[in-house]
Amino acid sequence: MTENTNKRQLIIIGGAEDRDGDSEILREFVRRAGGIKAHIVVMTAAAELPKDVGDNYIRVFERLGAETVRIIDTETRDDACSSTALEAIAQATGIFFTGGDQARITSILKDTELDTAIHQRFSLGMVIAGTSAGAAVMPDKMIVEGDAQTHPRMEIVAMGPGLGFLPGVIIDQHFSQRGRLGRLISALVQEPAELGFGIDENTAIVVTDSQIEVIGEGSVTIIDESEAVYNNMSEILKDEPLAIFGAKLHILPNGYKFDLHTRQPILNQRSVAKVLPET
């Protein structure tokens, strides 16, 4: 079993990742999970048609060379304590949460034996990835649902507990494609998270301990409200517009990094070369 016990690794995907071409993001997941020795478990709790979704990911991960790919389909909370599911997690080097409805994932898995087993394996270095709904559940507080393409208001987003693999942040997916800046800002004002990550489709953040790297064809929008000096949440009704002063915004395309401890973006090597003085 190939694991790095010194690192906690997440691959959080904004949805609609390439599954038929080079599959850069899924390829990176398989590579980090052990390459041709990877033992992948696909969690289909979010999916409305779990068999179809599971079969699709089996095809992709087998094409990319994973040694084994297993499906765990948890339709009820009772399924989340089955010996078969727990055995699969014990053998896995990588777990992949599919898209669908993020509320289904937490209602079925959170605080179960399976949830505990996944967190234990994650703490030992097993790689966890999720796309779309599977991305939304990664923080300890998640966006359950919300309106897109509108200005920030309290009423446009509903929050709930996530699975807690990346605490202290809020994740939104399909970000640019569905115009979700307003709802991410609304979520950040409601919850005590200081960082929000809006991830475009076919784009991912690869989290290794405290460092994040962007991969894929789109960008990641980062909102940092740790130094915000004002918001009007306590003064408005739920359908009235939000105001926020002093928040920071970063936009990171492929190859750029971000440090979660310092809350600072990191230039990629090509950009560093451009800003270094000539000698």
C-alpha positions in Angstrom: 0.0 0.0 0.0 1.5 3.3 -1.1 1.0 6.1 1.4 2.8 9.2 2.6 2.3 9.3 6.4 3.7 12.8 6.7 1.2 14.5 4.4 -2.5 15.0 4.2 -3.6 15.3 0.6 -6.9 16.5 -0.9 -7.8 17.1 -4.5 -10.9 19.3 -4.6 -12.5 19.6 -8.1 -14.9 22.2 -9.3 -16.9 19.7 -11.3 -17.1 18.6 -15.0 -13.6 17.3 -14.9 -12.2 15.8 -18.1 -12.8 12.0 -18.1 -12.2 11.1 -21.7 -9.0 13.0 -22.8 -5.8 13.4 -21.0 -7.8 13.6 -17.7 -5.2 15.7 -16.0 -7.0 16.1 -12.7 -8.0 12.5 -12.3 -4.6 11.4 -13.5 -3.0 13.5 -10.7 -5.4 11.8 -8.2 -4.4 8.3 -9.3 -0.7 9.3 -9.3 -0.9 10.6 -5.7 -2.9 7.6 -4.6 -0.2 5.2 -5.7 -0.1 5.1 -9.5 -0.3 1.6 -10.9 -0.5 0.3 -7.3 -3.4 2.6 -6.4 -6.5 1.0 -4.7 -9.3 3.5 -5.4 -12.7 3.5 -3.6 -15.4 5.6 -5.3 -18.1 6.9 -3.0 -21.4 7.4 -4.9 -23.6 8.6 -2.0 -24.3 11.9 -3.7 -25.4 10.4 -7.0 -29.0 10.0 -8.2 -27.9 7.1 -10.4 -25.0 5.6 -8.4 -24.4 2.6 -10.7 -24.0 4.7 -13.8 -21.8 7.2 -12.1 -19.7 4.5 -10.4 -19.2 2.5 -13.7 -18.0 5.7 -15.4 -15.3 6.3 -12.8 -14.3 2.6 -12.8 -13.7 3.0 -16.5 -11.6 6.1 -16.1 -9.5 5.0 -13.2 -8.8 1.6 -14.7 -7.8 3.3 -18.0 -5.3 5.4 -16.0 -3.8 2.3 -14.5 -5.1 2.0 -10.9 -4.6 -1.6 -9.6 -8.1 -1.8 -8.2 -11.3 0.3 -8.2 -14.2 -0.5 -5.9 -17.5 1.2 -5.5 -19.2 2.0 -2.1 -22.8 2.8 -2.7 -24.4 4.0 0.6 -28.1 4.5 0.1 -28.8 4.6 3.9 -26.9 5.2 7.1 -27.1 1.5 7.8 -24.9 0.9 4.7 -22.3 3.2 6.3 -21.4 0.6 8.9 -21.3 -2.5 6.7 -18.2 -4.7 7.1 -17.7 -4.7 3.3 -17.5 -0.9 3.1 -15.2 -0.7 6.1 -12.9 -3.3 4.7 -12.7 -1.4 1.4 -11.7 1.8 3.2 -9.1 -0.1 5.2 -7.4 -1.2 1.9 -7.8 2.0 0.0 -5.0 4.4 -1.0 -7.4 6.9 -2.5 -11.1 7.8 -2.0 -13.1 9.7 -4.6 -16.4 11.4 -3.8 -18.6 11.8 -6.9 -20.9 14.7 -7.8 -24.7 14.9 -7.1 -26.3 16.3 -4.0 -23.9 17.2 -1.2 -26.7 17.0 1.4 -27.0 13.3 0.7 -23.4 12.7 1.4 -23.5 14.3 4.9 -27.0 12.9 5.8 -25.8 9.4 5.0 -22.1 9.4 6.1 -21.5 12.0 8.7 -20.7 10.7 12.2 -21.0 7.0 11.1 -18.4 4.2 11.4 -17.5 4.8 7.8 -16.9 8.5 8.3 -14.6 7.7 11.2 -12.7 5.1 9.2 -12.2 7.6 6.3 -10.9 10.3 8.6 -8.5 7.8 10.3 -7.1 6.7 6.9 -6.8 10.3 5.8 -4.7 11.1 8.9 -2.4 8.3 7.8 -1.8 9.7 4.3 -4.6 8.3 2.2 -5.5 10.7 -0.6 -9.1 12.0 -0.8 -10.7 13.7 -3.8 -14.1 15.0 -4.6 -15.8 16.7 -7.5 -18.8 19.1 -7.5 -20.9 17.9 -4.5 -18.0 15.8 -3.5 -15.9 19.0 -3.4 -18.5 21.0 -1.4 -18.4 18.5 1.6 -14.7 18.9 2.1 -14.8 21.7 4.7 -16.4 21.6 8.2 -19.1 24.0 7.0 -20.5 23.6 3.5 -22.9 25.3 1.1 -25.9 23.1 0.9 -27.7 25.0 -1.8 -28.1 28.6 -3.0 -29.0 30.9 -5.8 -26.3 31.9 -8.3 -25.8 34.9 -10.6 -27.1 37.5 -8.0 -25.6 40.0 -5.6 -24.8 38.9 -2.1 -27.7 38.6 0.3 -28.3 36.4 3.3 -31.3 34.6 1.7 -29.4 33.2 -1.3 -27.4 30.5 0.4 -28.1 27.8 2.9 -25.3 26.3 5.0 -24.8 23.0 6.8 -22.1 20.7 8.3 -19.5 19.2 5.9 -17.2 16.3 6.5 -14.4 18.4 7.9 -11.3 17.3 5.8 -10.4 21.0 5.2 -11.7 23.0 8.2 -11.9 26.8 8.3 -12.7 27.4 4.6 -15.8 27.3 2.4 -15.8 25.7 -1.1 -18.0 26.5 -4.0 -17.8 24.7 -7.4 -18.8 25.3 -11.0 -17.8 28.8 -10.0 -17.3 31.0 -13.0 -19.6 28.9 -15.2 -22.6 29.5 -12.8 -21.7 33.0 -11.6 -21.4 32.1 -7.9 -19.3 34.9 -6.5 -22.4 36.4 -4.7 -23.3 33.2 -3.0 -19.7 32.5 -1.9 -19.5 36.0 -0.3 -22.8 35.4 1.4 -21.7 32.1 2.8 -18.4 33.6 4.1 -20.3 36.4 5.9 -22.7 33.9 7.5 -20.0 31.4 8.8 -16.8 32.0 10.8 -14.6 30.8 7.9 -12.1 33.4 6.7 -11.2 31.8 3.3 -13.5 31.0 0.4 -12.4 29.0 -2.6 -14.5 29.3 -5.8 -13.3 26.5 -8.2 -14.1 26.5 -11.9 -15.1 23.4 -13.8 -12.3 21.1 -15.0 -10.1 22.8 -12.4 -8.9 21.6 -8.9 -7.0 22.6 -5.9 -4.4 20.1 -4.7 -4.0 20.5 -1.0 -0.8 19.1 0.6 -0.7 19.9 4.3 -1.0 23.8 4.3 -0.1 24.4 0.6 -2.6 24.6 -2.3 -1.7 24.2 -6.0 -4.2 24.9 -8.8 -4.4 22.5 -11.7 -6.7 22.3 -14.7 -8.0 24.6 -17.4 -9.8 27.3 -15.3 -9.0 29.4 -12.3 -9.6 29.4 -8.6 -11.1 32.6 -7.0 -9.9 33.0 -3.3 -11.7 35.4 -1.0 -9.9 36.2 2.2 -12.0 38.1 4.8 -9.5 37.7 7.7 -8.8 41.4 7.5 -12.3 42.6 6.6 -13.2 45.6 8.8 -16.9 45.7 8.4 -20.0 43.9 7.2 -23.7 44.8 7.7 -25.0 41.4 8.6 -26.3 42.5 11.9 -28.2 45.5 10.4 -30.1 44.0 7.6 -33.1 41.7 6.9 -32.4 38.5 5.0 -33.5 39.8 1.6 -31.5 43.0 1.8 -28.0 43.4 0.2 -24.8 42.6 2.1 -21.9 45.0 2.4 -18.4 44.0 3.2 -15.2 46.2 3.5 -11.6 45.2 3.4 -11.8 41.6 2.0 -9.1 40.4 -0.3 -9.6 38.6 -3.6 -7.0 36.5 -5.5 -7.5 34.7 -8.8 -5.1 31.8 -9.4 -4.9 29.9 -12.7 -3.0 26.6 -13.4 0.4 26.3 -11.7 -0.1 29.0 -9.0 0.0 28.1 -5.3 -1.4 29.5 -2.1 -0.2 29.1 1.5 -3.0 28.5 4.0 -0.9 29.5 7.0 0.3 32.9 5.6 -2.8 33.4 3.5 -0.6 34.5 0.6 -0.5 33.4 -3.1 2.8 32.0 -4.4 4.1 32.9 -7.9 4.7 30.0 -10.3 8.2 29.6 -11.7 7.5 31.4 -15.0 6.2 34.4 -13.2 9.2 34.5 -10.8 11.5 34.6 -13.8 9.7 37.6 -15.2 9.9 39.7 -12.0 13.5 38.8 -11.1 15.9 41.7 -12.0 18.4 41.0 -14.8 22.0 40.5 -13.7 
